[in-house]
Amino acid sequence: MSNFDFVIFFTGRDDPREGCIIMGEDEKPVFFEFETAFLSPGSTRTTICSDRRPVAAFDWDANGDSLGVATIGDKEFPMEHLVLPGSCPIARRFQAADGRFYEWRRSYRDPRSYELYVGPNTQPIAVYRSFSQATPIGPSHGTLEYNFTDGLFLLQVLLALNLNRWLDWNEE
C-alpha cells in the first residue's frame, strides 16, 4: 500500500450528500460542505461549498434521487460523467480537468471504503477509509489520504467519491 502525505477527515453527518463536512490540511487548509436542499417538487440541489463559498453543485433529476447535472465553476456536465463504468464491476471512473481518467474502486476488504487509481496495474493515489474515530475536531466517520495538491483535482475527487458512495448506499 502507498504512503500518503495528507489526510482529511469526513465529519458532520455520514451522508455523502447532506451534512457531510470534509476538513483537514494539505499544503493549505481544506474545508468542504455538502448540503442538499429540496427546492420545489422535482427539484433537488446539492451545493458543495469550500470555505463557505459555493464551488460546485449537483442538480438531481426526478424526485431528487436520479443523476442530473453537475456544475463546477461555470462548467456543466451530466453527473454520469463522474461515475462512468470502470475496469471492473466495483469500479467507476471520471475524467478530470487534466484530461486523464481516474477510477474509484470499492475496497474488497471493506465495501464502504474506496481506492483511487490512475489506471490498471497502478498503486492507489488516494484512499477513502470509512471508520469512526475521535479527532481533535470532533467525531469523524472517514478519512481521505492522498499525495496531490491540486485544489481543483481534489474537488473533482471528492465529488466523484461522494457520488460513488451515494450510489452504492442506494444499491444496497
N, C-alpha and C positions, 0 to 999 in steps of 0.2 A: 504494500500500500504506500502511496505517496505521502510525503511530509508536506504540510501546508503552513504558510506563514501567517495567515489571517483566519480569524473565526468571528462570526457574527451570530447573534442569538435571536431566536424566534420567541417573542414574549407576547403578552396580551392573550387573546383567545386562540385556541388551537384550531382555527378555522382559516383555510387558505385564502378566503375572500372577504371575511368580515371580522374586523377587530384584530387582525394579525399585525403585530408590530415587530419590525426587524431592526436590531441595533447592534452596534459594536464599533470597531475601528479597524481600518486597514492603514493606508497612508494618511487618512483623514477620518473624521467621524462619519459613521454610516447610520442613517435613520430613515426607515420606510414604514408607511402605514397603508394597509389595505382596508378600505371601508366601502361597504355596499349599501346602496340606497334604492328603495323601490319608488321610482319617480311617479309612475302612473300605471294603470293596468297595462301589462305587457311591456313595460319599460323599466329595466333594471340596469344600474350602472355601478361598477366597482371603480372607485377612484384610488389611484396609487399616488401617495404624496411622499416627497423626500424633503426633510427639514420643513415640514408643514406646508409645502407648496406642491400643487398637482404637477406630476411629471408624466403620467400615463393613465389610461382608463380602459376598462372592458365594458362595452355596451352589449349586454346579453340579449339574445333573441327570445321570442315566445314568452313564457312565464318566468323568465329570469333564470332558466335552467338549461338553456341551449347556447352553444357558442355563437357569438355575433361578431362584432368589430372591435379590434384593439387599436388604441391610439397611443403613440409615443411621440411626444412633442407635437409636431404638425403632420406626422405621417400616420395614415390609417391603413389597416390591412385586416383580412379575416383572422379571427383568433385561431382558426385551424392551422395557420402558418407557424404557430408556437408549439404545436403538438402533432406534427406530421408523423406518419408511420416511420418507425426506426428500423434498425438492422435485425431486431428480434422481437418477439411478442411483448416483452416487458420494457420496450424502449420507445421513446418518441423524440423526434429531432426538430430543430428550428434553425433558421438561417439568421445569423447575427448581422449587424451593420457592416462588419468587415467582409461580408460575402461568404464566409465559411459556415459549414453546417456543424452543429453541436448536438449531442444526443444525451438526454436524461434517461438513465436506466434504473429501474427499481432494483433494489438490493435483493439478492437471493436469500441472504441471512435474515433480513428484516424488510418485509414488503412496504413498510411505511417510511423507509429510508431510500435515498437515491444517490446515484453517482453520475457526474457529468463527464462525457468523453468528447474528444475532438474527432475521433474516428475509430474504426475497428482496430483491435490489437494495440491499443494505447493504454497508458495509465490514466486514471481519472484526473481531471484538472480541478474538480471541486467535488465535495461530498456533503450531502444533507443527511444528518442523522436525527431521527425522531426519538427523543427520550426526555423525560422530565428531570430537571435538576434545579437546585437553588443557585442563583448567581448574585453578584453584588447589586444588580439592578432589579432583583426580584425573581420569581419563578420563570423558568424557560422550558419550552416544550420541544425545542430542537435547535440545532446549530448548523451553520453552513461554514465549511472550511474550504479555503481556496488560496491561490497564489497570485492571481491577476489584480491589476489596479485600475483598469479602465472603468470609469463610472457608468458609461452607457452600457457596456457589456454586462456589468453587474446587474443593472436594471433589467436587461433582457433575460439574464439567467434567472433572476427572481420571478419575473413574470411567467416564464416557461415552467419553472419549478412549481409555483403555486397553482398554475393551471393544471399541471400534471397531478398534483396532489388532490385537487378538487375533483378532477375526472375519475381518478382511482377511488376516491372515497365514495363517489356516486355509483360506481360499478359494483361495489361490494355489497 
